[in-house]
Amino acid sequence: MHLTLKIWRQANPHAEGKMVSYELDNVSPDSSFLEMLDVLNEKLLQQGQDPVAFDHDCREGICGTCSLTINGIPHGPQKATTACQLYMRHFRDGETIVIEPWRAKPFPVIKDLIVDRSAFDELIQSGGFITARTGSAPEANQMPVPKDVADDAMDAAACIGCGACAATCKNGSAMLFVGAKAAHLNSLPQGQAEKDERVVGMVKKMDELGFGNCSNYGECQAVCPKEINLDVIAKLNRDYAIAQIRRFFKGKK
């Protein structure tokens, strides 16, 4: 395959970025998208040029760090697929592919295609945890969980925190991510102790970090590689409203 790659190049967070075009030949249709970028970087290094910086780790679709916007779509055109598991057979010979970093205010560009997603770490620190004794796992039958509740919690827990939801949202909203983390913990018995503080804290932190609110465009669900459903946002709004009412009667702000 012969490809024309238009890639965002930015030397550092303060530099002015631009799109740069590269020609790449003999791309195997069986290679993954990141393997294709590896081949490009080998070519650039041989030519004495600076390789394209991009983020990745597991290359198995479970870590969420392969944050690339491909032809305007976070993680590319394949549904329920991370960029690291996107294969070049899904593109045409001679095609021009535009590759950019996440575009969201709370995700500033570090270099080229790498963005700083520590805002999601701050969101987790504000409420994405439970108070539980560390050490050996408790016996499962001590705290039985109905199957439908366990299934809902597992569906929400599938979120890998990649940031595609915020990158594609017109408002730069992180509601799908926050909703998934809250729905996962709020639905389980172990998460009830911090339920109110969790949703209030995470929503407050989300606003502080500059994420927008949800307008129900639904693009977050469309590009989510783990197909997290918009229902988690509705649950987050419900839990947040209940928590605020309880806090009001307790005299909390």
Secondary structure per residue as TSV (DSSP state, phi and psi in degrees):
chain	resnum	aa	ss	phi	psi
A	1	M	-	360.0	141.2
A	2	H	-	-108.6	130.7
A	3	L	E	-130.4	146.4
A	4	T	E	-106.6	120.9
A	5	L	E	-108.5	121.8
A	6	K	E	-105.5	109.0
A	7	I	E	-119.3	138.4
A	8	W	E	-73.7	122.5
A	9	R	E	-115.7	128.4
A	10	Q	-	-147.9	117.8
A	11	A	S	-65.8	-34.2
A	12	N	S	-162.0	174.7
A	13	P	T	-60.8	-23.7
A	14	H	T	-100.0	-8.3
A	15	A	S	-81.1	157.9
A	16	E	-	-84.9	124.7
A	17	G	-	-88.4	165.8
A	18	K	E	-157.7	161.0
A	19	M	E	-85.4	133.7
A	20	V	E	-123.7	135.5
A	21	S	E	-95.9	139.9
A	22	Y	E	-133.5	144.7
A	23	E	E	-104.1	133.7
A	24	L	E	-133.7	125.9
A	25	D	-	-108.4	164.2
A	26	N	S	56.3	41.9
A	27	V	-	-81.9	125.8
A	28	S	-	-74.4	131.9
A	29	P	T	-62.3	-19.8
A	30	D	T	-89.3	-4.3
A	31	S	S	-80.3	152.9
A	32	S	B	-81.1	169.2
A	33	F	H	-62.8	-40.7
A	34	L	H	-71.0	-32.8
A	35	E	H	-64.8	-36.2
A	36	M	H	-62.2	-41.4
A	37	L	H	-67.0	-33.1
A	38	D	H	-61.6	-42.1
A	39	V	H	-63.7	-42.0
A	40	L	H	-60.5	-44.2
A	41	N	H	-66.0	-34.6
A	42	E	H	-62.8	-40.3
A	43	K	H	-64.6	-43.5
A	44	L	H	-64.4	-40.3
A	45	L	H	-64.7	-39.7
A	46	Q	H	-63.9	-29.1
A	47	Q	T	-89.2	1.8
A	48	G	T	77.1	21.6
A	49	Q	-	-103.1	161.4
A	50	D	-	-73.0	125.2
A	51	P	-	-67.9	160.2
A	52	V	-	-76.5	124.6
A	53	A	-	-84.2	124.7
A	54	F	-	-142.9	156.1
A	55	D	-	-100.4	143.9
A	56	H	-	-169.4	166.2
A	57	D	S	-149.8	-78.3
A	58	C	-	-75.4	-32.8
A	59	R	S	55.9	27.9
A	60	E	S	-126.4	8.6
A	61	G	S	76.1	23.0
A	62	I	S	-123.1	-8.4
A	63	C	S	-103.1	-25.6
A	64	G	-	82.0	6.4
A	65	T	-	-85.3	-14.4
A	66	C	-	-78.6	66.6
A	67	S	-	-86.9	85.2
A	68	L	-	-120.5	139.0
A	69	T	E	-99.5	116.6
A	70	I	E	-114.1	116.7
A	71	N	T	52.5	41.2
A	72	G	T	82.7	1.1
A	73	I	E	-120.6	122.7
A	74	P	E	-56.5	128.2
A	75	H	T	71.5	-0.4
A	76	G	-	95.3	-174.1
A	77	P	S	-77.5	-16.8
A	78	Q	S	-83.3	128.3
A	79	K	T	-68.5	143.9
A	80	A	T	56.1	40.3
A	81	T	-	-137.3	131.8
A	82	T	-	-82.3	162.0
A	83	A	G	-60.1	-33.4
A	84	C	G	-71.4	-18.8
A	85	Q	G	-108.2	12.5
A	86	L	-	-87.2	128.6
A	87	Y	B	-105.9	152.0
A	88	M	G	-70.2	-14.0
A	89	R	G	-66.9	-12.6
A	90	H	G	-85.3	2.4
A	91	F	S	-116.8	162.1
A	92	R	-	-97.4	149.5
A	93	D	T	-61.7	131.3
A	94	G	T	86.8	0.9
A	95	E	-	-73.2	150.5
A	96	T	E	-98.7	124.7
A	97	I	E	-115.1	126.2
A	98	V	E	-99.7	124.6
A	99	I	E	-122.8	123.2
A	100	E	E	-133.0	163.7
A	101	P	-	-79.1	173.0
A	102	W	-	-55.4	141.1
A	103	R	-	-114.4	91.6
A	104	A	-	-153.2	139.2
A	105	K	T	-54.9	-42.4
A	106	P	T	-75.2	-2.5
A	107	F	S	-114.9	72.4
A	108	P	-	-65.9	146.3
A	109	V	E	-71.8	131.9
A	110	I	E	-90.3	-51.8
A	111	K	E	-163.2	132.7
A	112	D	T	50.2	-108.0
A	113	L	T	-100.5	6.8
A	114	I	E	-97.6	129.1
A	115	V	E	-118.3	157.9
A	116	D	-	-87.3	108.6
A	117	R	-	-105.5	24.9
A	118	S	H	-65.2	-14.4
A	119	A	H	-59.7	-35.8
A	120	F	H	-67.7	-34.9
A	121	D	H	-63.0	-39.8
A	122	E	H	-66.4	-35.1
A	123	L	H	-64.5	-41.7
A	124	I	H	-64.6	-42.0
A	125	Q	H	-64.5	-24.6
A	126	S	T	-81.7	-8.3
A	127	G	T	175.0	-3.1
A	128	G	-	-84.7	55.2
A	129	F	-	-156.5	169.3
A	130	I	-	-128.1	157.3
A	131	T	-	-87.8	109.5
A	132	A	-	-146.6	147.9
A	133	R	-	-67.0	131.0
A	134	T	-	-84.6	162.7
A	135	G	S	122.7	-146.9
A	136	S	S	-68.8	150.3
A	137	A	-	-68.9	140.2
A	138	P	-	-71.1	159.1
A	139	E	-	-64.5	130.5
A	140	A	G	-59.0	-36.3
A	141	N	G	-76.3	-5.0
A	142	Q	G	-70.9	-26.4
A	143	M	S	-138.8	76.5
A	144	P	-	-63.7	140.4
A	145	V	-	-122.1	125.7
A	146	P	-	-55.6	146.6
A	147	K	H	-61.4	-39.5
A	148	D	H	-65.4	-35.4
A	149	V	H	-69.2	-43.6
A	150	A	H	-62.5	-40.0
A	151	D	H	-63.9	-43.4
A	152	D	H	-63.2	-41.6
A	153	A	H	-64.3	-41.0
A	154	M	H	-67.2	-38.0
A	155	D	H	-61.1	-43.0
A	156	A	H	-69.9	-36.1
A	157	A	H	-69.0	-11.3
A	158	A	T	-67.8	-16.6
A	159	C	-	-56.4	129.6
A	160	I	-	-103.1	3.8
A	161	G	-	65.2	36.0
A	162	C	-	-74.6	-30.0
A	163	G	-	96.6	2.7
A	164	A	H	-59.6	-33.9
A	165	C	H	-61.5	-46.0
A	166	A	H	-71.7	-33.6
A	167	A	H	-69.3	-30.0
A	168	T	H	-94.7	-18.5
A	169	C	-	-70.1	135.0
A	170	K	T	-63.0	-25.0
A	171	N	T	-97.6	-1.7
A	172	G	-	62.5	39.0
A	173	S	B	-84.9	144.1
A	174	A	-	-108.5	22.0
A	175	M	H	-62.9	-34.9
A	176	L	H	-67.2	-42.1
A	177	F	H	-64.1	-51.3
A	178	V	H	-63.0	-41.7
A	179	G	H	-61.8	-39.1
A	180	A	H	-66.0	-45.1
A	181	K	H	-66.7	-39.1
A	182	A	H	-69.9	-43.1
A	183	A	H	-63.2	-38.0
A	184	H	H	-59.2	-51.8
A	185	L	H	-81.7	-35.6
A	186	N	H	-69.1	-23.1
A	187	S	T	-84.4	-14.6
A	188	L	S	-98.4	149.9
A	189	P	G	-56.4	-35.9
A	190	Q	G	-66.7	-20.3
A	191	G	G	-98.3	2.8
A	192	Q	S	-71.3	-31.0
A	193	A	T	-59.1	-40.5
A	194	E	T	-103.8	13.3
A	195	K	H	-53.7	-52.0
A	196	D	H	-66.4	-47.5
A	197	E	H	-64.2	-31.5
A	198	R	H	-63.2	-54.1
A	199	V	H	-68.2	-39.1
A	200	V	H	-65.6	-44.9
A	201	G	H	-65.2	-42.5
A	202	M	H	-70.7	-40.0
A	203	V	H	-66.1	-41.6
A	204	K	H	-61.0	-45.5
A	205	K	H	-65.9	-36.6
A	206	M	H	-60.6	-42.3
A	207	D	H	-66.7	-41.8
A	208	E	H	-62.0	-34.4
A	209	L	T	-80.3	-7.9
A	210	G	T	95.7	9.8
A	211	F	-	-72.8	146.3
A	212	G	B	-83.6	-178.9
A	213	N	-	-96.6	172.1
A	214	C	-	-88.5	132.2
A	215	S	-	-115.5	14.9
A	216	N	-	60.2	37.3
A	217	Y	-	-69.3	-33.9
A	218	G	-	84.3	3.5
A	219	E	H	-68.1	-27.7
A	220	C	H	-61.5	-45.2
A	221	Q	H	-65.2	-36.4
A	222	A	H	-65.7	-34.1
A	223	V	H	-101.6	-5.4
A	224	C	-	-62.5	122.3
A	225	P	T	-67.8	-16.9
A	226	K	T	-108.1	8.7
A	227	E	-	55.1	43.6
A	228	I	-	-64.8	132.8
A	229	N	-	-84.7	149.6
A	230	L	T	-60.5	-15.3
A	231	D	H	-56.4	-30.6
A	232	V	H	-66.0	-28.0
A	233	I	H	-71.1	-40.7
A	234	A	H	-61.9	-40.6
A	235	K	H	-65.6	-38.9
A	236	L	H	-62.8	-45.7
A	237	N	H	-61.7	-40.6
A	238	R	H	-65.1	-48.4
A	239	D	H	-64.7	-34.7
A	240	Y	H	-67.0	-43.6
A	241	A	H	-63.2	-43.7
A	242	I	H	-63.9	-41.8
A	243	A	H	-63.2	-40.2
A	244	Q	H	-68.0	-36.7
A	245	I	H	-64.9	-44.3
A	246	R	H	-63.4	-41.0
A	247	R	H	-65.7	-34.4
A	248	F	H	-63.1	-46.6
A	249	F	H	-73.0	-18.5
A	250	K	T	-90.0	-1.6
A	251	G	T	78.6	20.0
A	252	K	-	-94.8	155.2
A	253	K	-	-99.3	360.0
